[in-house]
Amino acid sequence: MAKQVFQTTFAGRELIVETGQVAKQANGSVVVRYGESTVLTAAVMSKKMATGDFFPLQVNYEEKMYAAGKFPGGFMKREGRPSTDATLTARLIDRPIRPMFAEGFR
């Protein structure tokens, strides 16, 4: 898929939406830039249908320390598990998205 870029001005700032360049193994991905903020969103879906009577949606939200200019030091060099704020933000993203899928979508 070739790179596509969509640009517009929203509330006095430039909004840029790019697709087709990163996360090529995902079924769909988009990089959104608004002011000084950048967000990568990727969606992946299995070809086989999930069993059960629930909707298997999973939202992962990660705010990397290096994005804020912080680098972990000492013994632990990795980001670690998601913070409570990251978990709550993932839930805030999940709740409004869930009803947008068709009934019976698995």
KOLMI-87142 format. One record per residue: z, y, x of N, C-alpha, C in turn; chain; residue in one letter. Coordinates in steps of 0.02 Angstrom, whole numbers, plus 50000, padded with zeros to 5 digits. Atoms other than C-alpha are relative to their C-alpha. Layout:
// KOLMI-87142
+-------+-------+-------+-------+-------+-------+-------+-------+-------+------+------+
|   npz |   npy |   npx |  capz |  capy |  capx |   cpz |   cpy |   cpx | unit | code |
+-------+-------+-------+-------+-------+-------+-------+-------+-------+------+------+
|     Z |     Y |     X |     Z |     Y |     X |     Z |     Y |     X |    A |    A |
...
+-------+-------+-------+-------+-------+-------+-------+-------+-------+------+------+
//
This chain:
// KOLMI-87142
+-------+-------+-------+-------+-------+-------+-------+-------+-------+------+------+
|   npz |   npy |   npx |  capz |  capy |  capx |   cpz |   cpy |   cpx | unit | code |
+-------+-------+-------+-------+-------+-------+-------+-------+-------+------+------+
| 50000 | 49941 | 50042 | 50000 | 50000 | 50000 | 50000 | 50062 | 50044 |    A |    M |
| 50005 | 49939 | 49962 | 49952 | 50169 | 50068 | 50057 | 50048 | 49983 |    A |    A |
| 49947 | 49951 | 50011 | 50080 | 50306 | 50087 | 49978 | 50052 | 49949 |    A |    K |
| 50013 | 49948 | 50050 | 50089 | 50424 | 49939 | 50058 | 50049 | 50002 |    A |    Q |
| 49949 | 49947 | 49998 | 50183 | 50589 | 49938 | 49990 | 50045 | 49939 |    A |    V |
| 50000 | 49955 | 50057 | 50227 | 50691 | 49784 | 50050 | 50056 | 50016 |    A |    F |
| 49958 | 49942 | 49985 | 50298 | 50867 | 49806 | 50003 | 50047 | 49940 |    A |    Q |
| 49991 | 49949 | 50051 | 50368 | 50994 | 49685 | 50060 | 50042 | 50019 |    A |    T |
| 49941 | 49958 | 49989 | 50496 | 51132 | 49680 | 50046 | 49991 | 49939 |    A |    T |
| 49951 | 50010 | 50053 | 50655 | 51100 | 49580 | 50061 | 50041 | 50017 |    A |    F |
| 49941 | 49957 | 49991 | 50794 | 51229 | 49562 | 49998 | 50037 | 50067 |    A |    A |
| 50008 | 49960 | 49940 | 50725 | 51329 | 49708 | 49997 | 49962 | 50065 |    A |    G |
| 50005 | 50042 | 49940 | 50719 | 51183 | 49830 | 49940 | 49954 | 49994 |    A |    R |
| 50056 | 50045 | 50000 | 50577 | 51071 | 49881 | 50023 | 49928 | 49989 |    A |    E |
| 49986 | 50071 | 50015 | 50583 | 50894 | 49808 | 49940 | 49960 | 50023 |    A |    L |
| 50054 | 50041 | 49973 | 50480 | 50766 | 49904 | 50015 | 49927 | 49986 |    A |    I |
| 49994 | 50071 | 50015 | 50453 | 50587 | 49845 | 49945 | 49964 | 50038 |    A |    V |
| 50048 | 50038 | 49959 | 50369 | 50465 | 49967 | 50006 | 49926 | 49984 |    A |    E |
| 50000 | 50072 | 50011 | 50319 | 50285 | 49935 | 49946 | 49968 | 50042 |    A |    T |
| 50050 | 50037 | 49963 | 50225 | 50151 | 50030 | 50007 | 50001 | 50075 |    A |    G |
| 49993 | 49996 | 49927 | 50294 | 50184 | 50204 | 50059 | 49958 | 50026 |    A |    Q |
| 49942 | 50037 | 49976 | 50467 | 50104 | 50220 | 50018 | 49945 | 49951 |    A |    V |
| 49976 | 50056 | 50040 | 50550 | 49945 | 50153 | 49942 | 49962 | 49968 |    A |    A |
| 50060 | 50032 | 50025 | 50384 | 49856 | 50137 | 50011 | 49929 | 49973 |    A |    K |
| 49986 | 50066 | 50027 | 50466 | 49687 | 50101 | 50030 | 50003 | 49931 |    A |    Q |
| 49973 | 49992 | 50067 | 50544 | 49757 | 49943 | 49942 | 50003 | 49950 |    A |    A |
| 50051 | 49995 | 50052 | 50449 | 49748 | 49778 | 49980 | 50073 | 49987 |    A |    N |
| 50014 | 49929 | 50007 | 50461 | 49937 | 49769 | 50051 | 50040 | 50038 |    A |    G |
| 49953 | 49957 | 49963 | 50538 | 50075 | 49874 | 49976 | 50071 | 49998 |    A |    S |
| 50016 | 49929 | 50001 | 50545 | 50263 | 49877 | 50051 | 50037 | 50043 |    A |    V |
| 49956 | 49955 | 49962 | 50616 | 50395 | 49994 | 49996 | 50068 | 49965 |    A |    V |
| 49997 | 49936 | 50035 | 50672 | 50553 | 49905 | 50037 | 50049 | 50044 |    A |    V |
| 49969 | 49946 | 49961 | 50709 | 50714 | 49999 | 50007 | 50061 | 49955 |    A |    R |
| 49986 | 49940 | 50039 | 50791 | 50862 | 49915 | 50046 | 50044 | 50042 |    A |    Y |
| 49961 | 49958 | 49955 | 50849 | 51003 | 50026 | 50015 | 49962 | 50064 |    A |    G |
| 49981 | 50036 | 49939 | 50947 | 50923 | 50168 | 50021 | 49928 | 49987 |    A |    E |
| 49980 | 50068 | 50019 | 50982 | 50761 | 50074 | 49939 | 49954 | 49999 |    A |    S |
| 50052 | 50051 | 50001 | 50879 | 50602 | 50095 | 50029 | 49936 | 49972 |    A |    T |
| 49978 | 50062 | 50031 | 50894 | 50445 | 49989 | 49944 | 49948 | 50004 |    A |    V |
| 50047 | 50057 | 50001 | 50808 | 50276 | 50014 | 50022 | 49955 | 49942 |    A |    L |
| 49987 | 50045 | 50055 | 50796 | 50171 | 49857 | 49950 | 49943 | 50004 |    A |    T |
| 50044 | 50059 | 49999 | 50727 | 49994 | 49860 | 50019 | 49953 | 49944 |    A |    A |
| 49988 | 50047 | 50054 | 50708 | 49869 | 49719 | 49968 | 49933 | 50018 |    A |    A |
| 50024 | 50067 | 49985 | 50689 | 49681 | 49740 | 50013 | 49956 | 49939 |    A |    V |
| 49993 | 50044 | 50058 | 50661 | 49550 | 49605 | 49975 | 49930 | 50019 |    A |    M |
| 50019 | 50070 | 49987 | 50655 | 49360 | 49617 | 49944 | 49979 | 49953 |    A |    S |
| 50053 | 50025 | 50043 | 50503 | 49268 | 49550 | 50025 | 49950 | 49949 |    A |    K |
| 49974 | 50048 | 50049 | 50610 | 49136 | 49467 | 50053 | 50034 | 49956 |    A |    K |
| 49956 | 49970 | 50049 | 50708 | 49179 | 49312 | 50072 | 49978 | 50010 |    A |    M |
| 49929 | 50015 | 49993 | 50897 | 49188 | 49322 | 50024 | 49961 | 49939 |    A |    A |
| 49971 | 50037 | 50056 | 50996 | 49066 | 49217 | 50063 | 50036 | 49976 |    A |    T |
| 49941 | 49969 | 50028 | 51137 | 49119 | 49104 | 49982 | 50053 | 49949 |    A |    G |
| 50012 | 49951 | 50052 | 51159 | 49248 | 48969 | 50020 | 50071 | 50021 |    A |    D |
| 49983 | 49934 | 49975 | 51197 | 49397 | 49080 | 49940 | 50030 | 50038 |    A |    F |
| 50053 | 49966 | 49964 | 51086 | 49525 | 49166 | 50021 | 50006 | 50073 |    A |    F |
| 49978 | 50002 | 49930 | 51098 | 49494 | 49355 | 49978 | 50061 | 50041 |    A |    P |
| 50016 | 49938 | 49963 | 51084 | 49675 | 49414 | 50054 | 50013 | 50051 |    A |    L |
| 49952 | 49984 | 49946 | 51164 | 49720 | 49579 | 49980 | 50067 | 50031 |    A |    Q |
| 50011 | 49935 | 49969 | 51179 | 49898 | 49645 | 50042 | 50005 | 50062 |    A |    V |
| 49964 | 49989 | 49937 | 51226 | 49928 | 49826 | 49991 | 50073 | 50021 |    A |    N |
| 50002 | 49930 | 49978 | 51270 | 50105 | 49879 | 50033 | 50002 | 50068 |    A |    Y |
| 49973 | 49994 | 49932 | 51295 | 50141 | 50063 | 49990 | 50071 | 50025 |    A |    E |
| 50004 | 49935 | 49967 | 51334 | 50307 | 50142 | 50019 | 49988 | 50072 |    A |    E |
| 49988 | 50017 | 49929 | 51316 | 50282 | 50328 | 50039 | 50055 | 50034 |    A |    K |
| 49958 | 49952 | 49963 | 51442 | 50365 | 50443 | 49958 | 50046 | 50043 |    A |    M |
| 50041 | 49959 | 49955 | 51306 | 50424 | 50561 | 49963 | 50054 | 49963 |    A |    Y |
| 50033 | 49948 | 50039 | 51226 | 50522 | 50419 | 50044 | 50062 | 49996 |    A |    A |
| 49954 | 49943 | 50001 | 51381 | 50632 | 50419 | 50018 | 50022 | 50071 |    A |    A |
| 49986 | 49981 | 49931 | 51380 | 50644 | 50609 | 50061 | 49966 | 50029 |    A |    G |
| 49941 | 50036 | 49975 | 51524 | 50521 | 50631 | 49978 | 49933 | 50028 |    A |    K |
| 50016 | 50063 | 49968 | 51513 | 50373 | 50748 | 50064 | 49961 | 50010 |    A |    F |
| 49939 | 50039 | 49992 | 51641 | 50233 | 50742 | 50014 | 49986 | 50074 |    A |    P |
| 49981 | 50013 | 49930 | 51734 | 50214 | 50906 | 50052 | 49945 | 50004 |    A |    G |
| 49949 | 50052 | 49992 | 51860 | 50094 | 50978 | 49970 | 49931 | 49996 |    A |    G |
| 50019 | 50071 | 50002 | 51853 | 49908 | 50949 | 49946 | 49987 | 49947 |    A |    F |
| 50049 | 50012 | 50054 | 51758 | 49912 | 50783 | 49942 | 50048 | 50006 |    A |    M |
| 50060 | 49958 | 49993 | 51581 | 49975 | 50809 | 49956 | 49998 | 49938 |    A |    K |
| 50042 | 50008 | 50060 | 51512 | 49924 | 50639 | 50027 | 50043 | 49943 |    A |    R |
| 49981 | 49959 | 50058 | 51516 | 50017 | 50474 | 50056 | 49968 | 49960 |    A |    E |
| 49947 | 50033 | 50039 | 51627 | 49887 | 50390 | 49983 | 49993 | 49927 |    A |    G |
| 50012 | 50009 | 50071 | 51648 | 49854 | 50206 | 49994 | 50066 | 49963 |    A |    R |
| 50007 | 49937 | 50037 | 51606 | 49982 | 50072 | 50068 | 50030 | 49981 |    A |    P |
| 49938 | 49965 | 50019 | 51739 | 50111 | 50035 | 50008 | 49998 | 49924 |    A |    S |
| 49988 | 49997 | 50072 | 51817 | 50132 | 49864 | 49952 | 50050 | 49968 |    A |    T |
| 50047 | 49951 | 50026 | 51709 | 50287 | 49839 | 49930 | 49971 | 49994 |    A |    D |
| 50067 | 50031 | 50003 | 51551 | 50187 | 49879 | 49996 | 49951 | 49942 |    A |    A |
| 49999 | 50047 | 50056 | 51601 | 50053 | 49753 | 49996 | 50036 | 49934 |    A |    T |
| 50001 | 49961 | 50062 | 51634 | 50182 | 49618 | 49933 | 50034 | 49990 |    A |    L |
| 50066 | 49969 | 50005 | 51469 | 50271 | 49656 | 49949 | 49948 | 49978 |    A |    T |
| 50046 | 50054 | 50020 | 51376 | 50104 | 49641 | 50008 | 49986 | 49925 |    A |    A |
| 49989 | 50011 | 50072 | 51456 | 50081 | 49469 | 49971 | 50057 | 49959 |    A |    R |
| 50028 | 49942 | 50035 | 51405 | 50258 | 49419 | 49923 | 49995 | 49996 |    A |    L |
| 50072 | 50010 | 50000 | 51225 | 50212 | 49465 | 49982 | 49943 | 49953 |    A |    I |
| 50014 | 50061 | 50040 | 51232 | 50040 | 49380 | 50003 | 50013 | 49925 |    A |    D |
| 49988 | 49994 | 50072 | 51298 | 50093 | 49210 | 49942 | 50034 | 49962 |    A |    R |
| 50055 | 49971 | 50038 | 51156 | 50211 | 49157 | 49933 | 49963 | 50008 |    A |    P |
| 50063 | 50036 | 49989 | 51018 | 50099 | 49230 | 49996 | 49938 | 49956 |    A |    I |
| 49998 | 50065 | 50035 | 51071 | 49938 | 49142 | 49966 | 50001 | 49931 |    A |    R |
| 50032 | 50000 | 50066 | 51018 | 49989 | 48963 | 49925 | 50013 | 50001 |    A |    P |
| 50072 | 49984 | 49996 | 50844 | 50040 | 49024 | 49957 | 49937 | 50004 |    A |    M |
| 50037 | 50063 | 49995 | 50793 | 49857 | 49048 | 49993 | 49970 | 49930 |    A |    F |
| 50013 | 50030 | 50065 | 50717 | 49763 | 48901 | 50051 | 49945 | 49984 |    A |    A |
| 49955 | 50053 | 50023 | 50826 | 49646 | 48798 | 49973 | 49932 | 50022 |    A |    E |
| 50021 | 50066 | 49978 | 50820 | 49471 | 48871 | 49967 | 49999 | 50069 |    A |    G |
| 50029 | 49997 | 49933 | 50754 | 49530 | 49041 | 50046 | 49964 | 50048 |    A |    F |
| 49960 | 50038 | 49952 | 50813 | 49408 | 49173 | 49963 | 49996 | 50065 |    A |    R |
+-------+-------+-------+-------+-------+-------+-------+-------+-------+------+------+
//
